[in-house]
Amino acid sequence: MDTKKPTVIELFAGAGGMALGLEKAGFETKLLVEYDKDCVATLQKNRPKWNVTHDDIHNIDFKGMKADVVTGGFPCQAFSHAGNKLGFEDTRGTLFYEFARAVKEINPKIFVAENVEAILRNQDGETIKVIMDVLGSFGYDVRYEILNAVNYGVAQKRKRVIFIGTKKGVKFQYPKPQKNSFTLSDALKDVPDSVGSKYSEEKIKMLKHVPPGGSWVNMPVEVQKKYMGKSFYSSGGRRGMGRRIAWDEPCLTLTCSPGQKMTERCHPDAERPFTVREYARIQSFPDSWTFVGSISSQYKQIGNAVPVKLATAVAKEVYKSIMHPELLEKIPVQSKIKHFVK
């Protein structure tokens, strides 16, 4: 049996969440492309042997490169719909175009792309249709599913769209959800001390009114008005404001900044945001994974990352598709492909 590891090229690599998952699943990383200097420094510090390219993806020529898998979380960007049907060339100028170009030039067996759930609603569904049509035009069966990280060993409710493209005849099955969900107490047990942001004295006084699992609605009315400002008089979409997470629940989706009013994630016992290491634990990074840069940069790197355990779950299925297709014989090749009609 061939024991050679399948290979992967990753674009928009960030701080390494997806790369770690691929590594854990048994892949050999041939190249990681990343533009942010702190993310690049983080990758190089933790894995000095990885081939990390610090450059704008527009400058990378992928012709002649070979890999079994191409992955990347291209930023969600709208397209200009000048005609009735947009092709590959019409998406020029977007980072999706660069991802698609890499897939076309490298021609992997499988590609994996990750994005926010909101991309499905972008431009009333037109954006997702273009993405599917363009990637499908390269000879791939393209599908997507919304996976929630909480179902894969991550102590966080975090929904992400996972696109999978397979060459004709290559089978793939999305990872099955786990039955047991992790809570904040599971994630933060014996977490190491680390740096972290702090709240203002005024905000600390306000958040003292909020119990674990509660939010701004638990504050006295006069405090609610002060904390909420104009949002007090609006309706809908406010339950994340003044939110304190409870030990016995998964965390809500982490953002790039830990102290934003609209997406508050207060510690269960203390009036403070989660520390950098707590953030990393909630995203299922190992304690050994060090983040480089300012505190705000570290939060951003972690908040933008694919949770490592979610990445691992997906990567294991990709590995199976390439190395052990005999385990997938009962799955029809086109079992879960999404078709779009305008």
MIKOL-291891 format. One line per 8 residues: number of its first residue (from 1); for each residue x, y, z of N, C-alpha, C. Coordinates in Angstrom, 3 decimals. Example, Ala and Ser with C-alpha at 12.3 -4.5 7.8 and 13.67 -1.06 7.14 Angstrom:
# residues 2
1 = 13.190,-5.690,7.800,12.300,-4.500,7.800,13.200,-3.300,7.800  12.850,-2.250,7.080,13.670,-1.060,7.140,12.900,0.030,7.870
END
This chain:
# residues 342
1 = 0.842,-1.202,0.000,0.000,0.000,0.000,0.880,1.256,0.000  0.501,2.242,-0.794,1.258,3.496,-0.888,1.018,4.326,0.373  2.090,4.595,1.101,1.969,5.358,2.349,2.277,6.836,2.147  2.490,7.240,0.914,2.778,8.644,0.644,1.578,9.503,1.022  1.850,10.604,1.700,0.770,11.482,2.149,0.181,12.269,0.982  -1.136,12.461,0.976,-1.731,13.342,-0.030,-1.302,14.775,0.238  -1.240,15.578,-0.811,-0.705,16.938,-0.692,-1.793,17.995,-0.801  -1.512,19.155,-0.201,-2.479,20.245,-0.200,-1.786,21.589,-0.380
9 = -2.427,22.475,-1.126,-2.013,23.875,-1.240,-3.139,24.708,-0.664  -2.797,25.591,0.284,-3.834,26.392,0.945,-3.654,27.874,0.638  -4.758,28.513,0.264,-4.786,29.948,-0.004,-5.505,30.645,1.144  -5.206,31.920,1.358,-5.829,32.668,2.466,-5.681,31.861,3.763  -4.458,31.466,4.059,-4.206,30.488,5.126,-4.478,31.009,6.532  -4.445,32.335,6.719,-4.734,32.883,8.039,-3.753,32.396,9.087  -4.254,32.132,10.292,-3.394,31.741,11.410,-3.213,30.235,11.531  -3.781,29.475,10.586,-3.476,28.050,10.547,-4.543,27.089,11.033
17 = -5.764,27.531,11.224,-6.816,26.635,11.686,-7.072,25.490,10.723  -7.262,25.810,9.448,-7.489,24.780,8.440,-6.244,23.942,8.225  -5.077,24.594,8.192,-3.818,23.873,7.970,-3.555,22.855,9.072  -3.860,23.221,10.306,-3.695,22.286,11.424,-4.627,21.090,11.276  -5.869,21.359,10.867,-6.825,20.279,10.663,-6.362,19.317,9.588  -5.827,19.863,8.499,-5.316,19.040,7.407,-4.108,18.212,7.859  -3.251,18.840,8.651,-2.088,18.140,9.190,-2.521,16.967,10.066  -3.489,17.218,10.942,-3.982,16.170,11.840,-4.630,15.018,11.071
25 = -5.209,15.342,9.899,-5.878,14.313,9.096,-4.906,13.504,8.242  -3.634,13.946,8.180,-2.629,13.175,7.457,-2.150,13.765,6.150  -2.418,15.057,5.925,-1.984,15.704,4.682,-0.591,16.316,4.822  0.088,16.411,3.702,1.362,17.133,3.619,1.090,18.491,2.981  1.429,19.555,3.691,1.196,20.906,3.179,2.351,21.319,2.264  2.057,21.542,0.999,3.101,21.925,0.038,3.320,23.427,-0.002  2.229,24.203,0.193,2.333,25.656,0.108,1.168,26.301,0.835  1.461,27.363,1.582,0.424,28.195,2.180,0.647,29.627,1.713
33 = -0.401,30.263,1.232,-0.318,31.642,0.757,-1.110,32.535,1.699  -0.479,33.602,2.186,-1.143,34.516,3.121,-0.560,35.914,2.966  -1.434,36.909,3.018,-1.018,38.300,2.810,-0.719,39.026,4.117  -1.429,38.688,5.190,-1.270,39.378,6.479,0.047,38.968,7.147  0.871,39.961,7.470,2.216,39.664,7.986,2.200,38.961,9.344  1.232,39.296,10.197,1.169,38.639,11.503,0.744,37.181,11.365  -0.190,36.906,10.467,-0.590,35.515,10.216,0.595,34.714,9.688  1.343,35.321,8.765,2.527,34.662,8.208,3.528,34.354,9.317
41 = 3.750,35.323,10.208,4.683,35.130,11.319,4.200,34.023,12.259  2.891,33.962,12.474,2.317,32.907,13.318,2.560,31.531,12.704  2.295,31.407,11.408,2.512,30.130,10.721,3.983,29.718,10.775  4.874,30.673,10.511,6.307,30.365,10.478,6.857,30.019,11.859  6.301,30.664,12.890,6.772,30.395,14.246,6.389,28.990,14.700  5.170,28.592,14.362,4.673,27.294,14.817,5.108,26.123,13.952  5.286,26.378,12.669,5.709,25.322,11.746,6.800,25.863,10.820  8.025,25.958,11.326,9.128,26.516,10.542,9.376,25.786,9.218
49 = 8.997,24.526,9.142,9.261,23.745,7.932,8.191,23.919,6.861  7.080,24.538,7.226,6.035,24.768,6.222,6.505,25.794,5.203  6.100,25.602,3.974,6.434,26.525,2.883,5.370,27.619,2.835  5.640,28.730,3.532,4.680,29.829,3.634,5.120,30.983,2.728  4.242,31.392,1.835,4.525,32.519,0.944,3.761,33.749,1.412  4.506,34.818,1.741,3.902,36.075,2.166,3.779,36.973,0.940  2.592,36.961,0.339,2.425,37.727,-0.890,0.935,37.915,-1.170  0.638,38.865,-2.036,-0.715,39.055,-2.534,-1.002,37.917,-3.511
57 = -2.136,37.262,-3.350,-2.451,36.098,-4.180,-2.491,36.442,-5.669  -2.771,37.721,-5.988,-2.779,38.139,-7.389,-1.420,37.919,-8.057  -0.356,37.919,-7.247,1.007,37.810,-7.784,1.483,36.371,-7.932  0.703,35.407,-7.485,1.142,34.014,-7.492,0.715,33.323,-8.776  1.689,32.726,-9.446,1.405,31.930,-10.646,1.347,30.464,-10.228  0.185,29.869,-10.343,0.006,28.480,-9.906,0.234,27.470,-11.029  0.482,27.950,-12.233,0.700,27.029,-13.357,1.910,26.147,-13.081  1.735,24.864,-13.297,2.829,23.920,-13.058,2.829,23.340,-11.654
65 = 2.082,23.953,-10.721,1.990,23.413,-9.370,1.020,22.234,-9.353  1.333,21.255,-8.519,0.480,20.087,-8.392,0.173,19.810,-6.923  -1.061,19.458,-6.646,-1.467,19.054,-5.306,-2.762,18.267,-5.423  -2.971,17.372,-4.484,-4.210,16.588,-4.482,-5.407,17.439,-4.092  -5.150,18.423,-3.224,-6.235,19.237,-2.671,-5.841,20.715,-2.682  -6.783,21.578,-2.997,-6.617,23.027,-2.837,-7.680,23.485,-1.852  -7.278,24.278,-0.856,-8.236,24.795,0.125,-8.079,26.303,0.254  -9.118,26.954,0.779,-9.020,28.387,1.019,-10.351,28.995,1.381
73 = -10.324,29.922,2.311,-11.533,30.647,2.699,-11.520,32.016,2.055  -11.925,32.078,0.794,-11.897,33.375,0.093,-12.947,34.306,0.696  -12.584,35.590,0.889,-13.543,36.555,1.455,-14.783,36.684,0.584  -15.906,36.900,1.219,-17.188,37.026,0.518,-17.251,38.382,-0.175  -17.325,38.370,-1.492,-17.422,39.616,-2.254,-18.554,39.516,-3.270  -19.230,40.626,-3.476,-20.323,40.653,-4.452,-19.749,40.747,-5.866  -20.520,40.261,-6.807,-20.127,40.341,-8.210,-21.042,41.319,-8.939  -20.533,41.887,-10.010,-21.347,42.784,-10.822,-22.049,41.962,-11.903
81 = -23.365,41.937,-11.857,-24.126,41.112,-12.801,-24.540,41.930,-14.020  -23.601,42.073,-14.941,-23.871,42.872,-16.134,-24.726,42.080,-17.126  -24.458,40.771,-17.220,-25.200,39.935,-18.154,-26.063,38.929,-17.423  -26.696,38.079,-18.179,-27.566,37.067,-17.581,-26.770,35.948,-16.931  -25.603,35.630,-17.484,-24.808,34.520,-16.951,-23.350,34.946,-16.833  -22.843,34.941,-15.620,-21.454,35.328,-15.399,-20.539,34.121,-15.527  -19.451,34.289,-16.250,-18.456,33.233,-16.351,-17.252,33.565,-15.489  -16.237,32.713,-15.596,-15.017,32.848,-14.795,-14.381,34.231,-14.952
89 = -14.214,34.686,-16.190,-13.534,35.959,-16.442,-14.301,37.150,-15.869  -15.616,37.011,-15.754,-16.440,38.124,-15.256,-16.254,38.378,-13.764  -15.617,37.435,-13.057,-15.399,37.614,-11.616,-14.025,38.213,-11.321  -13.333,38.635,-12.351,-12.007,39.263,-12.179,-12.080,40.418,-11.180  -10.998,40.570,-10.427,-10.957,41.657,-9.452,-11.446,41.237,-8.076  -12.043,40.062,-7.981,-12.483,39.554,-6.680,-11.502,38.483,-6.202  -11.498,38.239,-4.910,-10.630,37.195,-4.380,-11.179,35.811,-4.700  -12.477,35.731,-4.964,-13.019,34.458,-5.445,-12.366,34.091,-6.772
97 = -12.174,35.076,-7.649,-11.539,34.821,-8.937,-10.157,34.200,-8.734  -9.423,34.721,-7.752,-8.070,34.211,-7.500,-8.116,32.770,-6.989  -9.103,32.469,-6.137,-9.267,31.090,-5.664,-9.602,30.178,-6.848  -10.550,30.626,-7.673,-10.967,29.834,-8.829,-9.804,29.644,-9.803  -9.019,30.692,-9.993,-7.852,30.604,-10.885,-6.870,29.544,-10.380  -6.647,29.525,-9.066,-5.738,28.539,-8.483,-6.260,27.119,-8.717  -7.562,26.936,-8.513,-8.160,25.614,-8.738,-7.989,25.198,-10.200  -8.232,26.133,-11.111,-8.122,25.835,-12.539,-6.684,25.481,-12.929
105 = -5.710,26.237,-12.375,-4.315,26.036,-12.751,-3.682,24.818,-12.078  -4.046,24.548,-10.829,-3.475,23.414,-10.088,-4.193,22.115,-10.447  -5.497,22.222,-10.705,-6.316,21.073,-11.106,-6.257,19.926,-10.091  -6.621,20.194,-8.834,-6.561,19.142,-7.803,-7.694,18.134,-7.965  -7.602,17.032,-7.236,-8.684,16.047,-7.229,-9.907,16.604,-6.499  -9.620,17.362,-5.446,-10.680,17.924,-4.609,-10.294,19.350,-4.213  -11.268,20.241,-4.131,-11.011,21.528,-3.492,-12.002,21.721,-2.353  -11.568,22.474,-1.363,-12.391,22.787,-0.193,-12.361,24.291,0.012
113 = -13.519,24.916,0.098,-13.590,26.352,0.368,-14.532,26.590,1.542  -14.173,27.539,2.376,-14.962,27.841,3.582,-15.417,29.281,3.529  -16.646,29.528,3.970,-17.141,30.900,3.959,-18.222,31.080,5.006  -18.587,32.329,5.230,-19.632,32.641,6.201,-20.997,32.264,5.623  -21.917,31.961,6.511,-23.252,31.537,6.084,-23.950,32.604,5.241  -23.631,33.866,5.514,-24.292,34.981,4.820,-24.041,34.986,3.320  -23.009,34.271,2.868,-22.712,34.271,1.436,-23.870,33.665,0.639  -24.662,32.814,1.277,-25.796,32.189,0.596,-26.893,33.193,0.272
121 = -26.933,34.289,1.046,-27.968,35.311,0.843,-27.455,36.520,0.068  -26.164,36.531,-0.213,-25.555,37.663,-0.904,-26.208,37.878,-2.268  -26.658,39.112,-2.505,-27.286,39.483,-3.775,-28.433,38.527,-4.139  -29.241,38.226,-3.133,-30.425,37.375,-3.328,-30.085,36.031,-3.976  -28.948,35.478,-3.590,-28.576,34.157,-4.091,-27.781,34.153,-5.379  -27.585,35.335,-5.973,-26.840,35.400,-7.242,-25.365,35.055,-7.056  -24.782,35.513,-5.938,-23.355,35.270,-5.705,-23.059,33.781,-5.624  -23.860,33.054,-4.868,-23.615,31.619,-4.709,-23.803,30.890,-6.036
129 = -24.740,31.353,-6.833,-24.977,30.724,-8.139,-23.749,30.883,-9.034  -23.166,32.078,-9.017,-21.967,32.317,-9.826,-20.812,31.434,-9.352  -20.635,31.358,-8.035,-19.560,30.528,-7.476,-19.704,29.080,-7.928  -20.904,28.540,-7.824,-21.155,27.151,-8.213,-20.943,26.951,-9.714  -21.448,27.890,-10.509,-21.331,27.765,-11.965,-19.874,27.834,-12.421  -19.134,28.792,-11.879,-17.736,28.974,-12.287,-16.889,27.764,-11.911  -16.968,27.330,-10.661,-16.163,26.186,-10.222,-16.601,24.898,-10.925  -17.888,24.811,-11.207,-18.384,23.634,-11.926,-17.917,23.592,-13.367
137 = -17.619,24.771,-13.932,-17.186,24.832,-15.331,-15.786,24.260,-15.532  -15.053,24.037,-14.423,-13.704,23.461,-14.516,-13.718,21.934,-14.471  -14.904,21.347,-14.492,-14.989,19.889,-14.488,-15.157,19.284,-13.110  -15.674,20.071,-12.175,-15.885,19.576,-10.811,-17.372,19.436,-10.505  -17.698,18.406,-9.736,-19.014,18.336,-9.108,-18.908,19.196,-7.857  -19.685,20.257,-7.777,-19.569,21.220,-6.674,-20.803,21.136,-5.782  -20.560,21.093,-4.493,-21.667,21.065,-3.539,-21.279,21.874,-2.311  -22.241,22.159,-1.479,-21.938,22.833,-0.224,-22.911,22.369,0.844
145 = -22.476,22.489,2.072,-23.357,22.272,3.218,-22.976,23.264,4.309  -23.945,23.614,5.134,-23.679,24.456,6.299,-23.347,23.537,7.456  -22.142,23.676,7.976,-21.725,22.876,9.125,-21.598,23.789,10.338  -22.083,23.311,11.483,-21.971,24.064,12.729,-20.854,23.443,13.554  -19.853,24.239,13.887,-18.676,23.740,14.602,-19.039,23.029,15.903  -20.149,23.425,16.525,-20.541,22.830,17.803,-20.819,21.331,17.659  -21.086,20.887,16.440,-21.368,19.467,16.196,-20.123,18.642,15.928  -18.955,19.283,16.032,-17.704,18.585,15.712,-16.634,18.784,16.797
153 = -17.081,18.839,18.041,-16.141,18.909,19.152,-15.650,20.289,19.496  -16.287,21.322,18.938,-15.902,22.708,19.209,-16.920,23.321,20.171  -16.439,23.988,21.216,-17.344,24.583,22.213,-17.835,25.950,21.749  -18.428,25.968,20.561,-18.831,27.238,19.964,-19.880,26.999,18.883  -20.938,27.793,18.918,-21.938,27.748,17.857,-21.420,28.625,16.716  -20.948,27.981,15.685,-20.308,28.725,14.586,-20.642,28.034,13.269  -21.559,28.603,12.527,-21.975,28.014,11.262,-21.099,28.524,10.124  -20.661,27.592,9.305,-19.853,27.947,8.146,-20.294,27.131,6.941
161 = -20.237,27.757,5.772,-20.532,27.053,4.534,-19.246,26.385,4.058  -19.309,25.084,3.842,-18.152,24.337,3.350,-18.452,23.856,1.938  -17.722,24.423,0.964,-17.847,24.012,-0.433,-16.890,22.856,-0.694  -17.350,21.876,-1.419,-16.499,20.768,-1.832,-16.636,20.603,-3.335  -15.504,20.516,-4.020,-15.507,20.235,-5.449,-14.721,18.965,-5.696  -15.324,18.018,-6.411,-14.651,16.748,-6.684,-14.601,16.486,-8.179  -13.481,15.933,-8.620,-13.363,15.527,-10.015,-14.341,14.385,-10.281  -14.728,14.216,-11.530,-15.664,13.161,-11.891,-15.169,11.811,-11.359
169 = -16.057,11.101,-10.690,-15.710,9.783,-10.164,-15.179,9.794,-8.746  -14.817,10.973,-8.228,-14.324,11.072,-6.856,-15.515,11.266,-5.914  -15.594,10.429,-4.906,-16.724,10.495,-3.978,-16.327,11.228,-2.707  -17.310,11.855,-2.088,-17.055,12.579,-0.831,-18.306,12.546,0.033  -18.078,12.421,1.327,-19.179,12.473,2.282,-18.836,13.464,3.380  -19.742,14.389,3.660,-19.514,15.345,4.743,-19.443,14.618,6.082  -18.657,15.137,7.022,-18.555,14.467,8.326,-19.899,14.453,9.053  -20.171,13.339,9.702,-21.424,13.223,10.459,-21.307,14.003,11.768
177 = -22.362,14.693,12.179,-22.335,15.437,13.453,-22.111,14.497,14.634  -21.364,14.969,15.620,-21.167,14.206,16.851,-22.385,14.390,17.761  -22.645,13.396,18.567,-23.821,13.450,19.440,-23.602,14.351,20.653  -22.396,14.355,21.178,-22.123,15.149,22.379,-21.544,16.510,22.016  -22.140,17.566,22.571,-21.613,18.904,22.310,-20.739,19.365,23.468  -19.717,20.136,23.136,-18.797,20.662,24.136,-19.328,21.984,24.686  -19.109,22.208,25.963,-19.515,23.452,26.601,-18.289,24.314,26.884  -18.546,25.523,27.321,-17.451,26.432,27.654,-16.562,25.851,28.751
185 = -17.170,25.195,29.734,-16.362,24.615,30.824,-15.444,23.515,30.298  -15.910,22.758,29.303,-15.054,21.725,28.690,-13.851,22.373,28.012  -14.110,23.469,27.308,-13.052,24.116,26.523,-12.021,24.823,27.389  -12.479,25.434,28.492,-11.576,26.294,29.265,-10.999,25.639,30.522  -11.183,24.352,30.656,-10.616,23.654,31.811,-9.095,23.770,31.796  -8.546,24.275,32.912,-7.079,24.428,33.067,-6.451,25.269,31.953  -7.180,26.248,31.439,-6.626,27.087,30.372,-5.457,27.923,30.926  -4.360,28.026,30.187,-3.217,28.817,30.663,-3.561,30.301,30.768
193 = -2.901,30.998,31.673,-3.069,32.452,31.763,-2.488,33.100,30.506  -3.065,34.224,30.125,-2.535,34.938,28.964,-3.027,36.368,28.961  -2.538,37.124,27.991,-2.966,38.512,27.835,-4.401,38.557,27.337  -5.027,39.699,27.509,-6.392,39.860,27.030,-6.839,41.304,27.141  -7.932,41.622,26.465,-8.491,42.972,26.524,-9.214,43.201,27.846  -9.501,44.455,28.121,-10.229,44.812,29.345,-11.377,45.745,28.991  -12.409,45.725,29.830,-13.532,46.646,29.662,-13.254,47.940,30.411  -13.980,48.979,30.036,-13.910,50.233,30.782,-14.620,50.042,32.122
201 = -14.319,50.890,33.069,-14.960,50.797,34.392,-16.478,50.923,34.269  -16.937,51.796,33.377,-18.372,51.990,33.183,-19.041,50.716,32.660  -18.387,50.074,31.716,-18.953,48.850,31.149,-18.961,47.723,32.175  -17.929,47.660,32.997,-17.863,46.646,34.056,-19.057,46.769,34.999  -19.380,48.001,35.382,-20.518,48.234,36.279,-21.818,47.762,35.641  -21.970,48.011,34.355,-23.194,47.603,33.649,-23.308,46.078,33.551  -22.195,45.429,33.216,-22.225,43.982,33.007,-22.365,43.192,34.309  -22.114,43.832,35.435,-22.313,43.163,36.727,-23.776,42.755,36.926
209 = -24.671,43.400,36.210,-26.098,43.091,36.327,-26.492,41.836,35.536  -25.595,41.365,34.676,-25.937,40.268,33.765,-25.439,38.924,34.311  -26.345,37.960,34.515,-25.939,36.634,34.993,-25.404,35.787,33.843  -24.709,34.677,34.127,-24.260,33.776,33.069,-25.445,33.311,32.221  -25.306,33.403,30.924,-26.384,33.036,30.015,-27.335,34.181,29.726  -27.135,35.306,30.406,-28.012,36.459,30.236,-27.456,37.470,29.259  -28.177,38.599,29.148,-27.760,39.667,28.237,-28.272,41.006,28.767  -28.301,42.001,27.907,-28.710,43.348,28.312,-30.107,43.379,28.927
217 = -30.963,42.415,28.564,-32.340,42.420,29.089,-32.375,42.212,30.606  -31.265,41.701,31.177,-31.202,41.477,32.618,-30.770,42.717,33.396  -30.381,43.760,32.678,-29.983,45.003,33.328,-31.236,45.782,33.755  -31.130,46.606,34.806,-32.235,47.516,35.132,-32.501,48.414,33.923  -33.740,48.846,33.749,-34.136,49.600,32.553,-33.266,50.830,32.320  -32.955,51.558,33.399,-32.145,52.770,33.214,-30.733,52.421,32.733  -30.225,51.253,33.170,-28.906,50.801,32.721,-28.992,50.293,31.279  -30.085,49.627,30.945,-30.303,49.165,29.571,-30.208,50.333,28.593
225 = -30.908,51.419,28.922,-30.938,52.581,28.029,-29.539,53.167,27.843  -28.779,53.178,28.924,-27.425,53.737,28.856,-26.505,52.825,28.038  -26.632,51.536,28.288,-25.768,50.569,27.595,-26.116,50.460,26.112  -27.392,50.416,25.819,-27.852,50.159,24.454,-27.841,51.388,23.558  -28.020,52.555,24.147,-28.096,53.763,23.327,-29.311,53.707,22.411  -29.129,54.078,21.155,-30.241,54.089,20.195,-30.798,52.687,19.947  -29.967,51.669,20.145,-30.418,50.290,19.910,-31.533,49.876,20.860  -31.662,50.580,21.986,-32.716,50.255,22.956,-34.101,50.382,22.309
233 = -34.223,51.297,21.378,-35.518,51.576,20.770,-35.739,50.833,19.455  -34.756,50.035,19.035,-34.928,49.250,17.807,-35.463,47.875,18.167  -35.716,47.070,17.153,-36.235,45.727,17.419,-35.447,44.696,16.636  -35.326,43.507,17.219,-34.668,42.397,16.531,-33.150,42.473,16.543  -32.513,41.313,16.551,-31.064,41.210,16.416,-30.244,41.812,17.529  -30.782,41.796,18.754,-30.061,42.469,19.846,-29.625,41.530,20.972  -29.928,40.236,20.858,-29.644,39.341,21.981,-28.152,39.102,22.204  -27.334,39.493,21.255,-25.892,39.364,21.447,-25.313,40.527,22.233
241 = -26.110,41.548,22.482,-25.618,42.738,23.183,-25.614,42.499,24.696  -24.502,42.828,25.311,-24.376,42.626,26.752,-24.451,41.158,27.135  -24.030,40.274,26.257,-24.178,38.829,26.459,-23.056,38.257,27.319  -23.445,37.553,28.373,-22.473,36.823,29.196,-22.677,35.330,28.934  -21.607,34.640,28.574,-21.699,33.213,28.270,-21.747,32.414,29.572  -22.513,31.326,29.597,-22.595,30.448,30.771,-21.630,29.270,30.598  -21.179,28.739,31.728,-20.243,27.616,31.693,-20.833,26.382,31.015  -22.140,26.175,31.198,-22.755,24.930,30.728,-23.333,25.031,29.319
249 = -22.904,26.031,28.546,-23.359,26.168,27.158,-22.161,26.394,26.251  -22.314,26.109,24.957,-21.239,26.469,24.022,-21.204,27.988,23.888  -20.054,28.518,23.531,-19.940,29.954,23.303,-20.667,30.319,21.998  -21.111,31.560,21.911,-21.615,32.056,20.637,-20.420,32.331,19.724  -20.682,32.542,18.453,-19.614,32.742,17.469,-18.653,33.847,17.899  -17.371,33.502,17.963,-16.357,34.509,18.291,-16.145,35.440,17.102  -15.905,36.697,17.404,-15.637,37.685,16.359,-14.161,38.064,16.390  -13.787,39.013,15.543,-12.380,39.435,15.476,-11.989,40.384,16.596
257 = -12.980,40.902,17.311,-12.714,41.803,18.424,-13.578,41.371,19.605  -12.995,41.154,20.779,-13.726,40.528,21.883,-14.670,41.428,22.657  -14.633,42.740,22.437,-15.434,43.633,23.264,-16.414,44.492,22.501  -16.905,44.010,21.371,-17.850,44.794,20.590,-19.244,44.716,21.206  -19.899,45.854,21.298,-21.195,45.905,21.976,-22.232,44.984,21.340  -22.250,44.940,20.003,-23.276,44.161,19.307,-23.067,42.653,19.445  -21.820,42.253,19.669,-21.508,40.820,19.737,-20.707,40.525,21.008  -21.244,40.931,22.129,-20.544,40.762,23.405,-20.402,39.286,23.762
265 = -19.222,38.937,24.283,-18.963,37.588,24.754,-18.241,37.705,26.095  -19.001,38.022,27.136,-18.394,38.256,28.445,-18.117,36.927,29.152  -17.023,36.900,29.909,-16.642,35.720,30.689,-17.740,35.394,31.706  -17.991,34.110,32.010,-19.065,33.739,32.945,-18.929,34.325,34.343  -17.703,34.388,34.865,-17.503,34.772,36.264,-16.927,36.174,36.464  -16.279,36.699,35.450,-15.603,37.996,35.589,-16.106,38.968,34.524  -16.047,40.261,34.873,-16.486,41.280,33.909,-15.306,41.620,32.990  -15.068,40.739,32.050,-13.972,40.915,31.092,-14.235,40.053,29.863
273 = -13.597,40.399,28.744,-13.688,39.520,27.572,-12.854,38.261,27.810  -13.004,37.286,26.965,-12.134,36.118,27.031,-10.717,36.536,26.668  -9.730,35.917,27.303,-8.333,36.199,27.000,-7.967,35.581,25.648  -6.764,35.880,25.186,-6.287,35.329,23.917,-6.272,33.800,23.954  -5.774,33.220,25.060,-5.708,31.758,25.136,-7.091,31.148,25.281  -7.993,31.840,25.951,-9.373,31.362,26.043,-10.028,31.400,24.661  -9.786,32.475,23.934,-10.274,32.592,22.552,-9.781,31.400,21.731  -8.480,31.109,21.865,-7.875,30.018,21.096,-8.479,28.667,21.475
281 = -8.709,28.464,22.769,-9.332,27.216,23.229,-10.734,27.052,22.640  -11.497,28.139,22.645,-12.866,28.090,22.117,-12.850,27.788,20.619  -11.778,28.171,19.931,-11.620,27.866,18.512,-10.900,26.520,18.308  -10.649,25.819,19.403,-10.024,24.480,19.439,-8.578,24.436,18.951  -7.859,25.568,19.073,-6.416,25.568,18.847,-5.724,24.915,20.038  -4.641,24.185,19.809,-3.878,23.630,20.935,-3.150,24.749,21.683  -2.891,24.549,22.960,-2.189,25.557,23.767,-0.785,25.832,23.239  -0.235,24.876,22.506,1.129,25.034,21.975,1.183,25.974,20.773
289 = 0.016,26.313,20.223,-0.016,27.171,19.028,0.083,28.634,19.460  1.193,29.279,19.127,1.464,30.647,19.542,1.049,31.639,18.458  0.453,32.739,18.880,0.035,33.777,17.928,0.967,34.977,18.040  1.364,35.519,16.902,2.325,36.607,16.832,1.598,37.916,16.506  2.071,39.006,17.120,1.495,40.318,16.817,0.893,40.961,18.051  0.252,42.113,17.861,-0.393,42.828,18.956,-1.564,42.012,19.490  -2.079,42.395,20.659,-3.227,41.676,21.220,-4.413,41.729,20.260  -4.677,42.892,19.687,-5.806,43.010,18.759,-5.596,42.147,17.522
297 = -4.355,42.038,17.063,-4.046,41.193,15.910,-4.249,39.716,16.253  -3.860,39.335,17.463,-4.036,37.939,17.877,-5.512,37.565,17.942  -6.315,38.456,18.518,-7.764,38.209,18.549,-8.316,38.065,17.133  -7.870,38.936,16.245,-8.357,38.915,14.861,-7.973,37.614,14.174  -6.736,37.179,14.367,-6.276,35.930,13.759,-7.113,34.743,14.226  -7.376,34.710,15.529,-8.145,33.592,16.087,-9.605,33.674,15.658  -10.168,34.887,15.721,-11.569,35.064,15.366,-11.876,34.738,13.914  -10.888,34.935,13.035,-11.080,34.661,11.606,-10.833,33.203,11.236
305 = -10.253,32.449,12.131,-9.802,31.096,11.811,-10.952,30.095,11.660  -10.673,29.044,10.919,-11.558,27.884,10.908,-11.252,27.115,12.193  -12.265,26.797,13.012,-11.990,26.015,14.221,-11.242,24.737,13.861  -10.176,24.456,14.581,-9.293,23.342,14.216,-10.037,22.005,14.162  -10.909,21.760,15.128,-11.614,20.471,15.150,-12.617,20.348,14.006  -13.217,21.451,13.593,-14.099,21.419,12.426,-13.277,21.139,11.180  -12.143,21.824,11.056,-11.250,21.606,9.914,-10.784,20.153,9.866  -10.468,19.589,11.029,-10.006,18.202,11.108,-11.090,17.235,10.640
313 = -12.324,17.482,11.078,-13.438,16.598,10.698,-13.637,16.581,9.185  -13.584,17.765,8.563,-13.738,17.854,7.110,-12.539,17.219,6.413  -11.336,17.528,6.918,-10.099,17.031,6.300,-10.020,15.505,6.337  -10.508,14.896,7.398,-10.495,13.431,7.486,-11.352,12.799,6.395  -12.467,13.440,6.070,-13.323,12.919,5.003,-12.682,13.130,3.632  -11.972,14.252,3.471,-11.257,14.495,2.213,-10.144,13.457,2.050  -9.444,13.187,3.146,-8.377,12.175,3.148,-8.944,10.815,2.738  -10.090,10.472,3.299,-10.737,9.199,2.993,-11.097,9.120,1.505
321 = -11.578,10.249,0.958,-11.957,10.275,-0.457,-10.776,9.959,-1.375  -9.585,10.431,-0.981,-8.393,10.257,-1.808,-7.687,8.932,-1.535  -7.536,8.604,-0.248,-6.725,7.447,0.137,-7.519,6.155,0.336  -8.788,6.275,0.692,-9.591,5.076,0.968,-10.980,5.185,0.331  -11.037,5.343,-0.985,-12.341,5.490,-1.644,-13.219,4.254,-1.498  -12.579,3.106,-1.193,-13.367,1.882,-1.034,-14.337,1.967,0.138  -14.057,2.878,1.078,-14.936,3.053,2.226,-16.185,3.854,1.865  -16.181,4.436,0.673,-17.283,5.299,0.263,-18.106,4.686,-0.878
329 = -17.953,3.392,-1.097,-18.593,2.748,-2.243,-20.106,2.886,-2.254  -20.705,2.983,-1.077,-22.164,3.028,-1.006,-22.725,4.425,-1.257  -21.835,5.400,-1.415,-22.287,6.779,-1.609,-22.333,7.111,-3.090  -23.486,7.484,-3.624,-23.545,7.907,-5.028,-22.636,9.121,-5.244  -21.978,9.168,-6.370,-21.025,10.250,-6.637,-21.698,11.616,-6.534  -22.935,11.731,-7.033,-23.602,13.026,-7.057,-24.713,13.100,-6.019  -24.474,12.520,-4.852,-25.543,12.395,-3.858,-26.033,13.706,-3.269  -25.134,14.672,-3.093,-25.551,15.870,-2.386,-25.211,17.147,-3.147
337 = -25.143,17.067,-4.452,-24.791,18.243,-5.239,-25.985,19.191,-5.301  -25.715,20.461,-5.055,-26.772,21.464,-5.084,-26.901,22.007,-6.513  -28.107,22.067,-7.006,-28.345,22.659,-8.320,-29.135,23.948,-8.133  -28.793,24.953,-8.886,-29.419,26.255,-8.710,-30.163,26.683,-9.963  -31.350,27.152,-9.770,-32.140,27.690,-10.865,-32.446,29.135,-10.523  -32.170,30.017,-11.442,-32.378,31.448,-11.183,-33.855,31.737,-11.006
END
